[in-house]
Amino acid sequence: MLRSILRKIARKLGIGVGPDGAFVLLSRATTRNAPPPGNWQTDRFAYIQDMLSHPMDGRRDIDFPTIPAIGERLYFRSSVCTAQDFRHPDFHRWLDLIKEKPRVHRKIWEHVFIARHIEAAGLLHEGCRGIGFGVGQEPLPAAFAALGASVVATDMSPDAATAAGWIETNQHASQLSQLNSRQLCPDDEFNRKVSFEVCDMNAITSHLADFDFCWSSCSLEHLGSIKAGLDFIKASLKTLKVGGVAVHTTEYNVSSDEATIDNNPTLVLFRRRDIQGLVEELRTDGHFVAEICYDVLSEPIDLFVDIPPFTADTHIRLVLANFVSTSIGLVIQRGR
């Protein structure tokens, strides 16, 4: 009853309601109602510029109205992407390491989330081995090699990538040189430490084993179904040594814990129930999974929901097939 009342109020105000009853402000183009008080678009850009130029250092650097998260939320634990992570000094340090322009964009958040957790596990140094799945042309293999780790970067076959449209959009890697385009690692060191293999994420071959860490960035939602994505996460643990760490990011449905996109070759959206079911299964099987924070609101910019054509500077929440979604990160340690 309360959820129904909230949704009726939300429709009149031009906002959405998330699965936990949280209000979500949509961009102007998503509603015929009047925009919120003030010039939201102008204020939004000014806020982002200030946020990125003054990363927090144990305090807030700007006096801007905020919406408190429910409970204590630690920087970059297993969590949903929120704006406050972009303010952390560690985030800015990693932006420099991967030569990424500061932007409030969830894809950048995913890369830093993965890198920061693997680094925190003490696995980015000489003698450590990692494997990345569906790496596309992301900067992580070169960044990890520059810090000393050896990496096997994998992606689907060129034929499969062409059929899926990834090559056309420059989101597929078929050779090593594409993985060091930012020159994050000297070429000789990169060629010594990084190798490339074709890998079907729905059928990981047994020779890919004994790694210290593995990762994937927004890839497992393209495997055809929610079940296939969850099965991949479980299968990825088999590529690790006992004690090895897996870090995966994927699409998360903020709008609903019931209706979602499933059984779709292009994209599926994971719900909280899907993530929690996986966590419980992994823990039952003896693995460690970092506690997940599902809070979706902590800074004003978290209220903004992007719509096509998506912006390059503010892209934390977005509308996909009528659902509000964002990114979520999982940190798992193999227990046996």
Number of C-alpha atoms within 10 A of each C-alpha: 5 8 14 11 9 15 17 14 14 16 13 12 16 19 25 23 22 20 15 14 14 17 18 22 24 21 20 19 11 14 15 10 13 9 18 13 6 8 9 15 13 9 12 14 14 11 15 20 15 13 21 16 12 15 21 18 11 8 8 13 14 12 6 10 8 12 12 13 15 12 8 9 16 11 16 24 17 23 23 25 29 28 25 22 21 27 22 20 15 18 22 19 12 18 19 12 17 22 14 13 11 17 19 24 19 24 20 22 25 22 22 24 30 24 21 19 19 23 14 10 13 11 21 24 15 13 10 17 24 28 28 23 25 24 24 23 21 22 21 24 29 30 24 28 26 22 16 20 21 27 25 18 28 24 24 21 15 15 10 13 18 14 10 13 14 16 17 11 8 11 14 24 26 19 15 18 13 15 25 21 13 14 16 21 21 12 14 8 14 25 15 11 21 22 16 19 18 16 17 16 24 15 10 16 12 8 7 15 16 16 23 26 28 25 28 24 26 20 20 26 26 22 22 17 21 24 16 17 21 19 17 17 22 17 16 26 27 18 24 25 17 16 17 24 26 29 25 25 27 23 23 27 27 29 24 19 15 11 11 18 18 16 15 14 12 13 20 25 28 27 23 18 12 16 17 12 12 18 20 12 13 20 14 10 12 12 19 18 20 14 13 19 20 19 19 23 22 18 16 17 24 21 23 21 24 24 19 9 6 12 11 10 15 21 22 24 28 25 20 18 11 11 19 23 24 25 25 27 25 24 22 25 22 25 18 14
